[in-house]
Amino acid sequence: MATFNYTVDTQPMADEMRSVSHHVNVTTGAVIAMQTAVIAAESIAADHVCENVNKGFYSLIRSQISQKLAKLQSEVDSSIMQLVQQKNALQSIKNRMQKDYNMIAMRYLKLFNGLNANLKNRIFELDKPTIDFARKEIDKVSNRTKYLTATIPITQLESIALSQKIIASNVKQKGSNVISSMKCFIHEMNIQKVLTDQVMINDTGFLKVGTAYIPVAVYVCNRDRTENVNIDIVVTDAEINSVAKSAIKNKAYAEFANLEWLQDSTNLQEINSEFSKLISNSDKTSRIKELASKLYQGNSYLTI
């Protein structure tokens, strides 16, 4: 079998491979440089994006805060304006009320001053002598030393004793008048006290056991056409209570059958006079007054 030996030169291939390796190294360096540049660009871009995002976020927040601040400021300004208007309105109302109060106070002050003056004059007129004594005579009595000042006698020695006797007699006369006035005043006060004690009732409020006379009116009448006799008893409302009134009425009803009625004209004139006064003072019509007078004159009554 034939054998063929070939010699192949690999130098060009090695050169080419060396060239390719060189280019691969260059490409590797370029890739590394590009990767570094890309990383730096990405970092720069990321920083730029973050800065812009932060700036935009803060701008948005600031814008929203500014909008809210402006809105709240406008609300506060409107509230302040409203409060100022209400303050002015209240101040005007206060001034008007103060003027009205001063006017009403002056009016009532003038009215009450007039009433006080009128009441003072009326009270003074009730007991004018006593008021004059208290307002005028007391001052004179208190200042009697001024009215009784002695004059310096510039006379001869013989007339000094006589002048002193005249002054002493004048003082004694005025003192006698004062004593007489005091005596009359005390006497009148004692008389007034006696009269007051006689008029006033010294009742301590406790119940007392004793006899008391209570007026009772008993009358018999016919209230309808059935000819039925009705007995009515009227008891006064003064000085007694309802229990005493009921007891008096029950006793009067029980003793009514034993009462003896007689015709008595002792107080007829006084009764007629009193009835005439009641008729004249009544505000009823003349027809009713004439009918009442006719019924009274045609009636006869009995007493116990």
Secondary structure, 3 states (H helix, E strand, C coil): CCCCCCCCCCHHHHHHHHHHHHHHHHHHHHHHHHHHHHHHHHHHHHHHHHHHHHHHHHHHHHHHHHHHHHHHHHHHHHHHHHHHHHHHHHHHHHHHHHHHHHHHHHHHHHHHHHHHHHHHHHHHHHCHHHHHHHHHHHHHHHCHHHHCCCCCCCCCHHHHHHHHHHHHHHHHHHHHHHHHHHHHHHHHHHHHHHHHHHHCCCCCCCCCCCCCCCCEEEEEECCCCCCCCEEEEEECCCCCCHHHHHHHHHHHHHHHHHCCCECCCCCHHHHHHHHHHHHHHCCCCHHHHHHHHHHHHCCCCCEC
